[in-house]
Amino acid sequence: ERARELLSQALQWLANARQAIHITPVAWLAELLYTIAVAQVRVQRTSDALDTLEQALGAGWHDADWLERDPEMRPLLREPRFVGFIEQVRRLPTVEIATPDLTAR
């Protein structure tokens, strides 16, 4: 019951946070949405979790490997919609991050 209360509170906060890309210095909207989806899986709100994962994709979640291996998402592995979501994320262009060569002078 406490988990359901906390999830409800997080969803209310989410409504206010949707306008921002970064929620705090260490969290951004896609991560917040993913975390809410995990909470929804934990309280067996599968359809809501899948809806929230789709919102996370729209907000920038692009980590299919994590999604597929996250133990929190195991209950969704047999859901066709979840499998489709993973495939959709895998089709997105990869993000490459260039790091400076600190040894070069």
N, CA, C and O of each residue as an XYZ file, in Angstrom:
420
protein
N       0.830     -1.199      0.000
C       0.000      0.000      0.000
C       0.869      1.255      0.000
O       0.562      2.230     -0.686
N       1.954      1.223      0.774
C       2.855      2.381      0.821
C       3.478      2.634     -0.556
O       3.628      3.783     -0.973
N       3.836      1.570     -1.247
C       4.407      1.728     -2.588
C       3.408      2.403     -3.520
O       3.782      3.261     -4.320
N       2.159      2.024     -3.420
C       1.130      2.645     -4.262
C       0.977      4.136     -3.942
O       0.790      4.953     -4.843
N       1.059      4.483     -2.656
C       0.971      5.893     -2.255
C       2.147      6.690     -2.821
O       1.968      7.782     -3.359
N       3.347      6.128     -2.691
C       4.532      6.816     -3.196
C       4.491      6.956     -4.714
O       4.889      7.985     -5.260
N       4.009      5.919     -5.390
C       3.877      5.975     -6.839
C       2.893      7.069     -7.238
O       3.149      7.828     -8.173
N       1.787      7.149     -6.544
C       0.801      8.191     -6.814
C       1.405      9.572     -6.633
O       1.164     10.467     -7.443
N       2.184      9.750     -5.584
C       2.838     11.028     -5.327
C       3.839     11.355     -6.436
O       3.910     12.497     -6.890
N       4.606     10.365     -6.871
C       5.577     10.583     -7.947
C       4.880     10.983     -9.238
O       5.376     11.840     -9.970
N       3.747     10.379     -9.524
C       3.005     10.732    -10.736
C       2.475     12.160    -10.669
O       2.409     12.848    -11.687
N       2.103     12.598     -9.491
C       1.663     13.990     -9.333
C       2.828     14.943     -9.560
O       2.671     15.965    -10.228
N       3.991     14.619     -9.014
C       5.172     15.457     -9.215
C       5.577     15.470    -10.685
O       6.029     16.486    -11.211
N       5.408     14.328    -11.331
C       5.772     14.223    -12.742
C       4.981     15.222    -13.585
O       5.525     15.814    -14.517
N       3.730     15.407    -13.269
C       2.912     16.348    -14.025
C       3.536     17.742    -14.003
O       3.471     18.458    -15.003
N       4.129     18.132    -12.899
C       4.777     19.440    -12.799
C       6.145     19.461    -13.475
O       6.618     20.524    -13.877
N       6.777     18.316    -13.602
C       8.139     18.261    -14.120
C       8.202     18.096    -15.632
O       9.283     18.225    -16.207
N       7.109     17.822    -16.283
C       7.128     17.520    -17.717
C       7.696     18.635    -18.587
O       8.162     18.370    -19.695
N       7.668     19.848    -18.117
C       8.160     20.959    -18.913
C       9.685     21.044    -18.920
O      10.267     21.677    -19.801
N      10.324     20.418    -17.954
C      11.778     20.522    -17.837
C      12.461     19.313    -18.457
O      11.917     18.209    -18.458
N      13.641     19.532    -18.975
C      14.442     18.412    -19.464
C      15.208     17.807    -18.296
O      15.270     16.587    -18.143
N      15.789     18.676    -17.477
C      16.536     18.211    -16.307
C      15.710     18.495    -15.068
O      15.290     19.630    -14.843
N      15.478     17.478    -14.269
C      14.686     17.614    -13.055
C      15.569     18.108    -11.910
O      15.205     19.034    -11.184
N      16.702     17.494    -11.764
C      17.696     17.890    -10.779
C      19.044     17.783    -11.477
O      19.107     17.305    -12.609
N      20.114     18.212    -10.838
C      21.421     18.073    -11.493
C      21.794     16.632    -11.837
O      22.643     16.411    -12.699
N      21.176     15.648    -11.179
C      21.563     14.258    -11.436
C      20.456     13.424    -12.076
O      20.655     12.232    -12.306
N      19.322     14.002    -12.365
C      18.228     13.220    -12.956
C      17.574     14.016    -14.071
O      17.462     15.239    -13.982
N      17.154     13.350    -15.089
C      16.433     14.010    -16.152
C      15.126     13.279    -16.390
O      14.919     12.176    -15.885
N      14.262     13.887    -17.148
C      12.896     13.402    -17.286
C      12.829     11.938    -17.721
O      12.025     11.179    -17.181
N      13.645     11.530    -18.673
C      13.613     10.140    -19.136
C      13.931      9.173    -17.996
O      13.297      8.125    -17.875
N      14.904      9.520    -17.165
C      15.241      8.658    -16.025
C      14.107      8.614    -15.008
O      13.803      7.561    -14.448
N      13.492      9.755    -14.779
C      12.366      9.797    -13.855
C      11.226      8.918    -14.363
O      10.628      8.161    -13.598
N      10.934      9.023    -15.638
C       9.878      8.199    -16.215
C      10.223      6.709    -16.111
O       9.358      5.889    -15.800
N      11.471      6.366    -16.368
C      11.886      4.970    -16.268
C      11.714      4.470    -14.835
O      11.240      3.356    -14.612
N      12.097      5.286    -13.882
C      11.970      4.904    -12.474
C      10.506      4.709    -12.087
O      10.174      3.789    -11.340
N       9.650      5.560    -12.589
C       8.216      5.408    -12.324
C       7.702      4.116    -12.961
O       6.884      3.414    -12.366
N       8.173      3.804    -14.153
C       7.768      2.546    -14.794
C       8.179      1.344    -13.947
O       7.423      0.381    -13.821
N       9.372      1.402    -13.372
C       9.829      0.321    -12.481
C       8.871      0.187    -11.299
O       8.478     -0.923    -10.937
N       8.498      1.310    -10.701
C       7.571      1.271     -9.564
C       6.233      0.677    -10.002
O       5.619     -0.089     -9.259
N       5.788      1.026    -11.193
C       4.519      0.488    -11.688
C       4.609     -1.017    -11.912
O       3.644     -1.738    -11.659
N       5.751     -1.497    -12.380
C       5.945     -2.944    -12.528
C       5.868     -3.606    -11.155
O       5.238     -4.652    -10.998
N       6.507     -3.001    -10.174
C       6.531     -3.578     -8.824
C       5.140     -3.709     -8.213
O       4.880     -4.648     -7.461
N       4.242     -2.774     -8.531
C       2.887     -2.859     -7.978
C       1.914     -3.477     -9.000
O       0.695     -3.341     -8.889
N       2.488     -4.146     -9.980
C       1.735     -4.938    -10.965
C       0.763     -4.101    -11.802
O      -0.352     -4.532    -12.092
N       1.198     -2.913    -12.179
C       0.424     -2.055    -13.088
C       1.111     -2.086    -14.450
O       1.662     -1.087    -14.913
N       1.063     -3.259    -15.077
C       1.800     -3.525    -16.303
C       1.463     -2.546    -17.418
O       2.364     -1.991    -18.046
N       0.200     -2.333    -17.666
C      -0.197     -1.433    -18.749
C       0.308     -0.019    -18.501
O       0.793      0.639    -19.422
N       0.198      0.451    -17.265
C       0.704      1.779    -16.915
C       2.218      1.839    -17.104
O       2.745      2.835    -17.598
N       2.913      0.778    -16.712
C       4.373      0.740    -16.857
C       4.763      0.840    -18.326
O       5.708      1.551    -18.670
N       4.055      0.144    -19.180
C       4.361      0.201    -20.613
C       4.073      1.587    -21.176
O       4.831      2.088    -22.007
N       2.991      2.206    -20.735
C       2.700      3.583    -21.157
C       3.823      4.521    -20.729
O       4.257      5.375    -21.502
N       4.286      4.359    -19.500
C       5.333      5.225    -18.972
C       6.659      4.983    -19.689
O       7.412      5.927    -19.924
N       6.954      3.731    -20.039
C       8.169      3.452    -20.799
C       8.126      4.140    -22.168
O       9.146      4.640    -22.643
N       6.968      4.166    -22.791
C       6.843      4.862    -24.074
C       7.085      6.362    -23.890
O       7.674      7.012    -24.754
N       6.633      6.897    -22.777
C       6.900      8.307    -22.482
C       8.398      8.531    -22.249
O       8.947      9.556    -22.655
N       9.051      7.572    -21.596
C      10.494      7.670    -21.363
C      11.241      7.697    -22.696
O      12.208      8.442    -22.857
N      10.794      6.893    -23.638
C      11.400      6.899    -24.971
C      11.259      8.288    -25.600
O      12.218      8.821    -26.158
N      10.074      8.862    -25.509
C       9.848     10.186    -26.053
C      10.685     11.257    -25.369
O      11.009     12.279    -25.973
N      11.034     11.023    -24.112
C      11.835     11.983    -23.354
C      13.338     11.749    -23.510
O      14.146     12.505    -22.970
N      13.713     10.693    -24.255
C      15.130     10.476    -24.521
C      15.735      9.183    -24.023
O      16.948      9.004    -24.132
N      14.937      8.266    -23.476
C      15.493      6.979    -23.016
C      15.889      6.165    -24.244
O      15.042      5.850    -25.080
N      17.179      5.821    -24.355
C      17.649      5.081    -25.521
C      18.547      3.911    -25.150
O      19.378      3.501    -25.960
N      18.406      3.375    -23.974
C      19.301      2.306    -23.530
C      18.594      0.958    -23.564
O      18.102      0.474    -22.544
N      18.550      0.362    -24.743
C      17.866     -0.920    -24.920
C      18.544     -2.035    -24.125
O      17.867     -2.905    -23.579
N      19.874     -2.015    -24.057
C      20.582     -3.064    -23.316
C      20.178     -3.061    -21.849
O      19.920     -4.114    -21.266
N      20.125     -1.871    -21.255
C      19.719     -1.784    -19.850
C      18.275     -2.255    -19.697
O      17.955     -3.030    -18.796
N      17.430     -1.787    -20.567
C      16.015     -2.128    -20.513
C      15.815     -3.637    -20.570
O      15.008     -4.195    -19.827
N      16.543     -4.278    -21.440
C      16.405     -5.724    -21.629
C      16.990     -6.530    -20.479
O      16.538     -7.644    -20.212
N      17.991     -5.980    -19.794
C      18.673     -6.723    -18.724
C      18.272     -6.295    -17.315
O      18.657     -6.944    -16.343
N      17.522     -5.236    -17.195
C      17.130     -4.739    -15.874
C      16.256     -5.780    -15.179
O      15.181     -6.112    -15.680
N      16.700     -6.303    -14.028
C      15.902     -7.313    -13.335
C      14.513     -6.802    -12.937
O      13.578     -7.588    -12.787
N      14.387     -5.495    -12.769
C      13.083     -4.927    -12.418
C      12.070     -5.105    -13.556
O      10.863     -5.115    -13.318
N      12.558     -5.243    -14.777
C      11.669     -5.347    -15.939
C      11.380     -6.790    -16.344
O      10.644     -7.028    -17.302
N      11.948     -7.743    -15.629
C      11.728     -9.159    -15.974
C      10.256     -9.537    -16.108
O       9.910    -10.313    -16.999
N       9.375     -9.012    -15.250
C       7.963     -9.388    -15.407
C       7.362     -8.981    -16.754
O       6.303     -9.481    -17.134
N       8.021     -8.087    -17.470
C       7.481     -7.624    -18.751
C       8.061     -8.365    -19.956
O       7.609     -8.152    -21.081
N       9.043     -9.221    -19.744
C       9.754     -9.837    -20.866
C       8.852    -10.640    -21.802
O       9.185    -10.809    -22.975
N       7.740    -11.127    -21.317
C       6.827    -11.905    -22.166
C       5.698    -11.053    -22.759
O       4.837    -11.557    -23.480
N       5.720     -9.773    -22.447
C       4.695     -8.866    -22.965
C       5.080     -8.423    -24.382
O       6.140     -7.826    -24.567
N       4.245     -8.704    -25.378
C       4.577     -8.302    -26.754
C       4.839     -6.798    -26.886
O       5.701     -6.381    -27.660
N       4.120     -6.019    -26.158
C       4.307     -4.570    -26.223
C       5.697     -4.176    -25.708
O       6.328     -3.274    -26.258
N       6.165     -4.840    -24.673
C       7.494     -4.571    -24.128
C       8.572     -4.985    -25.128
O       9.532     -4.248    -25.355
N       8.411     -6.156    -25.719
C       9.360     -6.630    -26.723
C       9.406     -5.644    -27.894
O      10.483     -5.338    -28.406
N       8.254     -5.153    -28.312
C       8.201     -4.155    -29.375
C       8.892     -2.862    -28.982
O       9.541     -2.216    -29.804
N       8.747     -2.491    -27.716
C       9.392     -1.281    -27.216
C      10.908     -1.431    -27.287
O      11.604     -0.510    -27.713
N      11.420     -2.583    -26.871
C      12.867     -2.826    -26.939
C      13.339     -2.736    -28.387
O      14.363     -2.114    -28.668
N      12.607     -3.347    -29.299
C      12.973     -3.298    -30.718
C      12.968     -1.865    -31.231
O      13.839     -1.478    -32.010
N      12.001     -1.087    -30.801
C      11.914      0.313    -31.211
C      13.139      1.097    -30.715
O      13.709      1.899    -31.455
N      13.526      0.865    -29.490
C      14.699      1.546    -28.935
C      15.956      1.116    -29.684
O      16.824      1.945    -29.959
N      16.063     -0.167    -30.015
C      17.246     -0.662    -30.740
C      17.368     -0.046    -32.133
O      18.480      0.062    -32.652
N      16.276      0.355    -32.745
C      16.316      0.957    -34.086
C      16.758      2.419    -34.065
O      17.068      2.988    -35.112
N      16.788      3.022    -32.896
C      17.205      4.418    -32.805
C      18.692      4.539    -33.097
O      19.453      3.613    -32.819
N      19.116      5.669    -33.656
C      20.550      5.851    -33.883
C      21.307      5.843    -32.564
O      20.819      6.336    -31.548
N      22.491      5.282    -32.597
C      23.294      5.244    -31.378
C      23.840      6.633    -31.087
O      24.093      7.435    -31.986
N      24.005      6.876    -29.828
C      24.564      8.147    -29.389
C      26.027      7.922    -29.074
O      26.368      7.080    -28.245
N      26.885      8.670    -29.731
C      28.316      8.547    -29.469
C      28.774      9.777    -28.710
O      28.410     10.906    -29.040
N      29.565      9.539    -27.705
C      30.084     10.627    -26.886
C      31.593     10.660    -27.074
O      32.297      9.704    -26.751
N      32.065     11.759    -27.592
C      33.507     11.916    -27.788
C      34.133     12.406    -26.487
O      33.637     13.338    -25.854
N      35.207     11.773    -26.112
C      35.927     12.211    -24.912
C      37.267     12.781    -25.348
O      37.891     12.264    -26.275
N      37.704     13.817    -24.702
C      38.974     14.431    -25.090
C      40.140     13.518    -24.736
O      40.104     12.778    -23.753
N      41.162     13.595    -25.558
C      42.390     12.852    -25.290
C      43.228     13.672    -24.315
O      43.853     14.658    -24.706
N      43.242     13.274    -23.076
C      43.935     14.041    -22.048
C      45.467     13.839    -22.085
O      46.211     14.554    -21.415
N      45.915     12.863    -22.873
C      47.365     12.616    -22.961
C      47.993     13.444    -24.061
O      49.214     13.606    -24.074
N      47.205     13.975    -24.986
C      47.746     14.778    -26.090
C      48.124     16.166    -25.589
O      47.463     16.722    -24.712
N      49.174     16.707    -26.145
C      49.610     18.068    -25.752
C      49.533     18.974    -26.912
O      49.854     20.156    -26.795
